[in-house]
């Protein structure tokens, strides 16, 4: 088992070394393609100084592109912050509107109950008024007296017969 573990460790070390070599070769190839092929097409620089200038020029272009990309990302981040602030303000306004709407709904319910109670009170008052008017009218027309005489006469007649 220990021998198998040593063999695995050796194999992992070999894989790491091989991976590092492969990565360095790919980086050299990529660098050569990035810097070397473009120069070969235009014509290979004759001196090392021209080669260094071309490399510096490409690096400054890459740096400038990175700067513009970074500035664009910062602008996007600022715009997102502003949008987030606006959304927070809108949510606060909606919350305030919801609270006012709930309060108005409660007040309207209270007003409706009070109106129903007042309506019931008015109807009972109207019925009492009609009963009072009927009583006064019947008393003035002497209907109560006539009803009394009719009932008493019926009773007197029924008791004598």
C-alpha positions in Angstrom: 0.0 0.0 0.0 2.8 2.4 0.9 4.5 1.5 -2.4 1.3 2.3 -4.3 1.0 5.7 -2.5 4.6 6.5 -3.5 3.9 5.5 -7.0 0.8 7.8 -7.0 2.8 10.7 -5.5 5.5 10.2 -8.2 2.8 10.1 -10.9 1.2 13.4 -9.5 4.6 15.1 -9.5 5.2 14.1 -13.1 1.7 15.3 -14.1 2.4 18.7 -12.5 5.8 19.0 -14.2 4.3 18.1 -17.5 1.4 20.5 -17.0 3.8 23.3 -16.2 5.9 22.6 -19.3 2.8 22.4 -21.5 1.4 25.6 -20.0 4.7 27.5 -20.6 4.8 26.2 -24.2 1.2 27.3 -24.8 1.9 30.7 -23.3 5.0 31.1 -25.5 3.0 30.1 -28.6 0.2 32.5 -27.7 2.7 35.3 -27.2 4.4 34.4 -30.4 1.1 34.4 -32.2 0.0 37.7 -30.6 3.3 39.5 -31.1 5.2 37.6 -33.7 2.8 36.7 -36.5 1.5 40.3 -36.8 5.1 41.5 -37.2 5.9 38.9 -39.7 3.0 39.9 -41.9 4.0 43.5 -41.8 7.6 42.7 -42.2 10.0 41.7 -39.5 11.5 44.6 -37.6 15.2 44.9 -38.5 16.5 45.9 -35.1 15.8 44.9 -31.5 14.9 48.6 -30.8 12.1 48.5 -33.3 10.9 45.2 -31.9 10.8 46.7 -28.4 8.9 49.7 -29.7 6.3 47.5 -31.4 5.9 45.4 -28.3 5.5 48.6 -26.1 3.0 50.0 -28.6 0.9 46.8 -28.4 1.1 46.8 -24.6 0.0 50.4 -24.4 -3.0 49.6 -26.7 -3.9 46.7 -24.5 -3.6 48.9 -21.4 -5.8 51.6 -23.0 -8.4 49.0 -23.9 -8.4 47.7 -20.3 -8.7 51.3 -19.0 -11.7 52.0 -21.2 -13.3 48.7 -20.2 -12.7 49.4 -16.6 -14.3 52.9 -16.9 -17.2 51.4 -18.7 -17.7 48.8 -15.9 -17.5 51.6 -13.3 -20.2 53.6 -15.3 -22.4 50.5 -15.4 -21.9 50.0 -11.6 -22.8 53.6 -11.0 -25.9 53.3 -13.2 -26.9 50.1 -11.3 -26.5 51.9 -8.0 -28.7 54.8 -9.2 -31.3 52.3 -10.4 -31.2 50.5 -7.2 -31.7 53.8 -5.3 -34.7 54.7 -7.5 -36.2 51.2 -6.9 -35.8 51.7 -3.2 -37.5 55.1 -3.4 -40.4 53.6 -5.4 -40.8 50.8 -3.0 -40.9 53.3 -0.1 -43.6 55.3 -1.9 -45.6 52.1 -2.6 -45.4 51.2 1.1 -46.6 54.7 2.1 -49.4 54.4 -0.4 -50.4 51.0 0.9 -50.5 52.3 4.5 -52.6 55.3 3.5 -54.9 53.0 1.5 -55.3 50.7 4.5 -56.1 53.7 6.8 -58.6 55.0 4.3 -60.2 51.6 4.0 -60.6 51.4 7.8 -62.1 54.8 8.0 -64.5 54.0 5.2 -65.6 50.8 6.9 -66.2 52.8 10.1 -68.1 55.4 8.2 -70.3 52.8 6.5 -71.2 51.2 9.9 -72.1 54.6 11.3 -74.2 55.4 8.2 -76.1 52.1 8.6 -76.8 52.8 12.3 -77.9 56.4 11.4 -80.2 55.0 8.7 -81.8 52.5 11.1 -82.2 55.3 13.7 -83.9 57.5 11.0 -86.3 54.7 10.0 -87.4 54.0 13.6 -87.8 57.8 14.2 -90.0 58.0 11.1 -92.1 55.0 12.2 -92.6 56.7 15.6 -93.6 59.9 13.9 -96.2 58.1 11.8 -97.6 56.4 14.9 -97.8 59.7 16.7 -99.6 61.3 13.7 -102.0 58.4 13.5 -102.7 58.5 17.2 -103.4 62.3 17.1 -105.6 61.9 13.9 -107.6 59.0 15.4 -108.1 60.9 18.7 -109.3 64.1 16.9 -111.7 62.1 14.7 -113.0 60.5 17.9 -112.4 57.0 16.5 -111.3 55.8 19.9 -114.5 57.0 21.5 -116.6 55.3 18.8 -114.6 52.1 19.2 -115.1 52.2 23.0 -118.9 52.7 22.5 -119.0 49.9 20.0 -117.1 47.4 22.2 -119.0 48.4 25.3 -122.3 48.2 23.6 -121.4 44.8 22.2 -120.5 43.6 25.7 -123.7 45.2 27.2 -125.8 43.6 24.5 -124.2 40.3 24.9 -124.6 40.4 28.7 -128.3 41.3 28.6 -129.3 38.7 26.1 
